[in-house]
């Protein structure tokens, strides 16, 4: 009798499981790169920044997520600290130094990260899955993604 119950549970789970969906906050692509301002003003690295927007209806925990200036062989990446991005909210990551807030994060770098002649930004979640990318050709100061 016990094995029949287990078989019944397996059948029910096999039928129900395909209909279970991840919450919007966990779905890939919930956080998007919306803008990269790569044309810094003079030596002020806080005029170089990238903006992320949570397009989902739930808060997304970004701890351990990475933004990479491709190619990864450049070794230019930022790892998000313990940080939650509210539903529909944006956060700006500045290249320079500062104090993190609910809408501003700082790379605390002493060198620029985004090439003026073109670059590619890759956003990866904590397990390393690519969530979003933005490529730009340069020749200006700002790329909208």
NUVOLO-257364 format. One record per residue (C-alpha): residue number from 0; residue in one letter; x, y, z. Coordinates in Angstrom, 2 decimals, decimal comma. Layout:
<tizas>
nr|rest|east|north|up
NUM|A|X|Y|Z
...
</tizas>
This chain:
<tizas>
nr|rest|east|north|up
0|X|0,00|0,00|0,00
1|X|2,86|2,36|0,84
2|X|4,39|1,97|-2,64
3|X|1,02|2,77|-4,26
4|X|0,87|6,06|-2,32
5|X|4,37|6,95|-3,43
6|X|3,48|6,16|-7,03
7|X|0,35|8,31|-6,76
8|X|2,38|11,19|-5,28
9|X|4,93|10,88|-8,10
10|X|2,19|10,99|-10,72
11|X|0,53|14,00|-9,10
12|X|3,86|15,84|-8,80
13|X|4,69|15,01|-12,40
14|X|1,44|16,59|-13,51
15|X|1,52|19,59|-11,17
16|X|5,23|20,48|-11,35
17|X|5,20|21,71|-14,97
18|X|2,62|24,34|-14,00
19|X|4,69|25,80|-11,16
20|X|6,35|29,01|-12,27
21|X|9,17|31,00|-10,75
22|X|8,19|34,27|-9,14
23|X|8,86|37,34|-11,29
24|X|11,73|38,35|-9,00
25|X|13,50|35,08|-9,74
26|X|12,74|34,95|-13,44
27|X|15,72|35,73|-15,64
28|X|15,62|39,17|-17,12
29|X|13,82|40,81|-14,21
30|X|16,66|43,33|-13,85
31|X|17,74|45,21|-16,97
32|X|20,63|47,48|-17,87
33|X|18,91|50,67|-19,01
34|X|21,74|53,16|-19,48
35|X|25,52|53,40|-19,55
36|X|27,11|56,83|-19,32
37|X|30,63|56,09|-20,48
38|X|31,88|59,57|-21,38
39|X|33,25|60,76|-18,05
40|X|33,87|64,43|-17,38
41|X|37,59|65,00|-16,85
42|X|38,91|62,74|-14,10
43|X|35,63|62,59|-12,17
44|X|34,81|58,87|-12,18
45|X|31,37|59,55|-10,68
46|X|30,34|60,92|-14,07
47|X|30,81|57,39|-15,45
48|X|27,93|55,13|-14,43
49|X|25,51|52,35|-15,34
50|X|21,81|52,18|-14,45
51|X|19,83|49,02|-13,65
52|X|16,04|48,78|-13,40
53|X|13,96|46,07|-11,76
54|X|11,22|45,41|-14,32
55|X|9,44|42,88|-12,11
56|X|6,65|43,36|-9,57
57|X|8,80|41,95|-6,74
58|X|11,96|42,99|-4,94
59|X|15,12|41,36|-6,31
60|X|18,05|40,58|-4,01
61|X|21,22|41,43|-5,93
62|X|23,82|40,17|-3,44
63|X|26,49|38,30|-5,39
64|X|25,30|39,49|-8,81
65|X|28,04|40,81|-11,14
66|X|28,34|43,42|-13,80
67|X|31,22|42,64|-16,15
68|X|32,86|44,92|-18,68
69|X|33,41|42,37|-21,46
70|X|35,56|40,68|-22,39
71|X|35,96|39,09|-18,98
72|X|39,70|38,83|-19,63
73|X|39,80|42,57|-18,82
74|X|39,09|41,54|-15,20
75|X|36,77|44,52|-14,84
76|X|33,79|43,47|-12,79
77|X|31,73|44,63|-9,84
78|X|30,09|42,27|-7,37
79|X|26,92|43,60|-5,80
80|X|26,96|43,74|-2,00
81|X|23,91|42,83|0,09
82|X|21,40|44,96|-1,81
83|X|17,69|44,71|-2,61
84|X|16,19|46,47|-5,62
85|X|12,50|47,19|-5,16
86|X|9,86|46,44|-7,76
87|X|9,99|49,02|-10,54
88|X|12,98|50,78|-8,93
89|X|16,35|51,71|-10,43
90|X|19,85|51,84|-9,01
91|X|22,86|53,66|-10,45
92|X|26,33|52,16|-10,11
93|X|28,98|54,88|-10,24
94|X|32,54|53,96|-11,18
95|X|34,10|56,27|-8,58
96|X|34,05|56,40|-4,81
97|X|31,17|57,14|-2,49
98|X|28,78|55,79|0,10
99|X|26,16|53,28|-1,05
100|X|22,49|54,22|-0,65
101|X|19,18|52,69|-1,74
102|X|19,53|54,28|-5,20
103|X|23,31|54,69|-5,61
104|X|26,12|52,16|-5,49
105|X|29,83|52,83|-5,93
106|X|32,44|50,64|-7,66
107|X|35,14|52,50|-5,66
108|X|37,47|52,30|-8,63
109|X|40,36|54,61|-9,41
110|X|40,19|53,87|-13,15
111|X|37,41|54,11|-15,76
112|X|35,52|50,90|-16,58
113|X|33,52|51,74|-19,73
114|X|35,44|52,30|-22,97
115|X|34,60|55,46|-24,91
116|X|35,07|53,64|-28,23
117|X|32,58|50,86|-27,46
118|X|32,11|48,16|-24,88
119|X|29,75|45,46|-23,68
120|X|28,22|45,22|-20,22
121|X|27,11|41,78|-19,01
122|X|24,86|41,40|-15,96
123|X|25,03|38,00|-14,25
124|X|23,01|36,73|-11,30
125|X|24,68|35,11|-8,26
126|X|24,84|31,62|-9,85
127|X|26,51|33,18|-12,92
128|X|23,63|33,09|-15,41
129|X|23,56|36,02|-17,85
130|X|20,51|38,14|-17,03
131|X|21,06|41,03|-19,46
132|X|23,65|42,59|-21,76
133|X|24,18|45,99|-23,34
134|X|26,62|46,68|-26,16
135|X|27,42|50,12|-27,48
136|X|29,62|51,40|-30,30
137|X|30,93|54,55|-28,63
138|X|31,30|57,89|-30,36
139|X|29,18|59,73|-27,81
140|X|28,77|59,81|-24,07
141|X|25,68|57,70|-23,30
142|X|24,17|54,42|-24,41
143|X|20,52|53,57|-23,76
144|X|19,85|49,87|-23,59
</tizas>
